[in-house]
Amino acid sequence: MARPVGRPRSFDRGDALRRAAHLFWQHGFSGTSTRMLTAALGISTSSLYSAFGTKDALFDEVVRTYASRYSAIYAAAVTEPTVHGVIDRLLTDSATEFTRTDEGHPGCLTSSAVMADAPPTLDVRGYVAELQGRDEARLRARLEQAEAAGDLPPAVGATALTELVQTVWQGLSCRAELGATRDELVGVARLTAGLIAPGAPASR
């Protein structure tokens, strides 16, 4: 009697991208070999190429995936009804995202040294720059709405406030890469929101 063939292990693309991101964060693009990727993902080289094409294409998908996660935080934050809520939600949710240390993800992938190591042939840098520009414009538009309604602190314009929030956002990312804990960064985020626009916490 023929021996039954075992069922192949199902391929979880999301989990594969998370594992690949961990390696790129640890070793950079150049330092992450195909052998390392196949070992971490638990698949053969042919399966890796079948699923993602090339290492370049896999890196591209990883960066785009994480960039969209950061962008989703902006999209959710600007729906808050108060300026305090907008800033608090944007910064605290970002601090949480930047400190997924259990997944090996310190900081923001799109703002990290990993991007400097990306091959110049990939268009992912342009994609990230465009997406970050849209996120900043989304935040500025929401703060301009608040300015027009008289909801901003006295003598604080929407443009300057947007720059300040973006600067803090970048700082949270850098501090996460240097090992700051989630509690530390969330504390900074909430302190920032309270200093800029005192009010009730975000409605979540």
C-alpha positions in Angstrom: 0.0 0.0 0.0 1.4 3.4 -1.0 2.4 5.6 1.8 0.3 8.8 1.9 2.1 12.0 1.0 2.1 14.5 3.9 0.3 17.8 3.4 2.7 20.6 2.8 2.9 23.3 5.5 0.7 26.2 4.6 2.5 29.4 3.6 1.6 32.5 5.7 2.7 35.5 3.6 2.2 37.9 6.5 4.3 35.8 8.8 7.0 35.5 6.1 7.1 39.3 5.7 7.4 39.7 9.4 10.3 37.3 9.6 12.0 38.9 6.6 11.6 42.3 8.1 13.3 41.1 11.3 16.3 40.0 9.3 16.5 43.2 7.3 16.3 45.2 10.5 19.1 43.1 12.1 21.5 42.9 9.1 20.4 45.4 6.5 19.6 44.6 2.9 23.2 43.7 1.9 23.9 41.7 5.0 20.7 39.6 4.7 21.5 36.6 2.4 19.0 34.4 0.5 20.2 31.5 2.7 19.3 33.5 5.8 15.9 34.3 4.4 15.0 30.8 3.4 16.1 29.5 6.9 14.0 32.1 8.7 11.0 31.6 6.5 11.3 27.8 6.6 11.0 27.5 2.8 13.3 26.5 -0.1 15.1 28.9 -2.4 12.8 27.9 -5.2 9.7 28.6 -3.0 11.2 32.0 -2.0 11.6 32.9 -5.6 8.2 31.6 -6.5 6.5 33.6 -3.7 8.4 36.9 -4.0 10.5 36.8 -7.1 13.8 38.1 -5.9 15.4 39.3 -2.7 14.9 42.9 -4.0 11.2 42.3 -4.6 10.8 40.8 -1.1 12.5 43.8 0.5 10.3 46.1 -1.5 7.2 44.3 -0.3 8.4 44.3 3.3 9.0 48.1 3.2 5.7 48.8 1.5 3.8 46.7 4.0 5.3 48.5 7.0 5.0 51.9 5.4 1.2 51.2 5.0 1.0 50.3 8.7 2.5 53.7 9.7 0.2 55.5 7.2 -2.9 53.7 8.7 -1.9 55.3 12.1 -2.1 58.8 10.6 -5.5 57.9 8.9 -6.9 56.9 12.2 -5.5 59.8 14.2 -6.9 62.6 12.1 -10.4 61.3 12.8 -10.1 62.3 16.5 -12.5 65.2 17.3 -9.9 67.3 19.2 -6.3 68.4 18.5 -5.2 66.7 21.7 -6.8 63.5 20.5 -5.2 63.7 17.1 -1.7 64.3 18.5 -2.1 61.8 21.3 -3.3 59.0 19.1 -0.8 59.6 16.4 2.2 59.6 18.7 1.1 56.9 21.2 0.0 54.5 18.4 3.3 55.2 16.6 5.3 54.6 19.8 3.5 51.3 20.2 4.2 50.3 16.6 7.9 51.3 16.9 8.4 49.0 19.9 7.2 45.7 18.7 10.4 44.2 20.1 8.8 40.7 20.3 8.8 40.8 16.5 12.3 42.2 16.3 11.1 45.6 15.0 12.8 48.5 16.8 11.8 51.9 15.4 10.4 52.8 12.0 11.6 50.6 9.1 11.1 53.4 6.6 13.2 55.9 8.7 15.9 53.5 9.8 19.4 52.8 8.5 17.9 49.8 6.6 16.7 52.2 4.0 20.1 53.7 3.4 21.3 50.2 2.5 18.5 49.6 0.0 19.6 49.1 -3.6 19.3 52.2 -5.7 17.5 50.2 -8.4 14.4 49.8 -6.3 11.7 52.5 -6.5 10.7 51.8 -2.8 12.4 54.9 -1.6 10.3 57.1 -3.8 7.2 55.2 -2.7 8.0 55.8 0.9 8.8 59.5 0.4 5.5 60.0 -1.4 3.5 58.1 1.3 5.2 60.0 4.1 4.4 63.3 2.2 0.8 62.3 2.0 0.7 61.4 5.7 2.2 64.8 6.6 -0.2 66.6 4.3 -3.1 64.7 6.0 -2.0 65.8 9.4 -1.5 69.4 8.3 -5.0 69.5 6.7 -6.5 68.3 10.0 -4.6 70.9 12.0 -5.5 73.6 9.5 -9.2 72.7 10.0 -8.6 73.0 13.8 -6.8 76.4 13.2 -9.8 77.7 11.2 -12.1 76.6 14.0 -10.0 78.4 16.6 -9.0 75.1 18.3 -5.3 75.5 18.2 -3.3 77.1 21.1 -2.8 80.8 20.8 0.1 81.8 18.4 0.5 78.2 17.1 0.0 77.8 13.4 -1.0 74.5 11.7 2.2 74.4 9.6 4.6 74.9 12.6 2.6 72.4 14.7 2.7 69.8 11.9 6.5 70.2 11.8 6.8 69.8 15.5 4.7 66.7 15.6 6.6 65.2 12.7 9.9 65.9 14.5 8.7 64.2 17.7 7.5 61.3 15.5 10.9 60.9 14.0 12.5 61.2 17.5 10.3 58.4 18.8 11.4 56.2 16.0 15.1 56.9 16.6 14.8 56.4 20.4 13.1 53.0 19.7 16.0 51.9 17.6 18.3 52.9 20.4 16.5 50.7 22.9 13.9 52.9 24.6 11.0 50.9 26.0 7.4 51.2 25.0 6.4 52.7 28.3 9.1 55.4 28.0 8.1 56.3 24.5 4.3 56.3 25.2 5.1 58.6 28.2 6.9 61.0 25.9 4.1 60.9 23.4 1.4 61.7 26.0 3.5 64.4 27.6 4.0 66.0 24.2 0.3 65.9 23.4 -0.5 67.4 26.8 2.0 70.2 26.5 0.9 71.1 22.9 -2.8 70.8 23.3 -4.1 70.1 26.8 -7.3 68.1 26.8 -8.9 64.7 27.2 -7.1 61.6 25.9 -8.0 60.1 22.6 -11.4 58.4 22.4 -10.4 54.7 22.1 
